[in-house]
Structure formats: structure tokens, C-alpha cells
Amino acid sequence: MSQSAGSSIPGRRDRTGGIVRDKLDLLMIELEREKVPQNLVDLAQDLQKALDEKFPKED
């Protein structure tokens, strides 16, 4: 199976929504290998955007 995309981007898991973001990264990798329905990609991106707005990153 493919390696986790989340591990290549340090610091993503320590903020709320990190798991969703990691899954979105994996979905985008799968999109390169085989066709993923565009509505699924859109839903995942909308979910991540909503999480980012609800829990803004604190620096």
C-alpha cells in the first residue's frame, strides 16, 4: 500500500482536523493513481475548509 502522505508534512497532525487533512492528502494521491469521483474530492475539501474555519491555526 502507499505510504502516508501525512508523514511527509510535519506538524499537520497537531492541529484540529489533522486526520481529515491526512485522509484528504491520501485521497489526492489516489487520484493520481486512479480516477476518484470529483464529488468525493469536493466533499473532502469542503469538510477540511469548514474545520479550518472553525478551528483556526494558532501560531
N, C-alpha and C positions, 0 to 999 in steps of 0.2 A: 504494500500500500504506500501511497505517497507520504512524504514527511510532513510534519505540521508546519504550516505557514506562520503560525503564531510564534514559534520558537525563533524564527528569523528576524522578528521585530521585537526587540527588548522593550520592556516597560508597558506593553499593551494590556497585560492581564491585571495590573494593579489598579485599574480604574473600572468603575461600574460599566457593565456591558462588554467586558473583555472577552467573555466566552462567545457572545454573539459576533463580535468583531472577528474572532478567530475562525468561527464557522463560516462567516462571510468570505474571509480570505481563502479558506478551503474550497468554498463554492466557486470562487473566481478561478482557482487553479483547475478545478474540474471542468470549468467552462472552456479552458484551453484544450483539454483532452477530448471532451465530447460535448455535444450540444445539451445545454441546460435550458429549460423553458425560461424565456425572458421575464415572465411574470413572477417566477420564483426569485430571480435575481433582484427584481424591483422591490418585492416584498421584503427581502433581507436587507436591502439598502435603506428602505423606509423605516424598518424596525431599528436599525443602527442609528439612523439620524434622530429618531424620536428619543432613543436612550441618551444620545449625546446632548440633546437639548434639555432633557430632564435632569441629567446628572453632568453638568459641565465639568471639564477637566480643571482641576485645581493645580496651579503651579506653585 
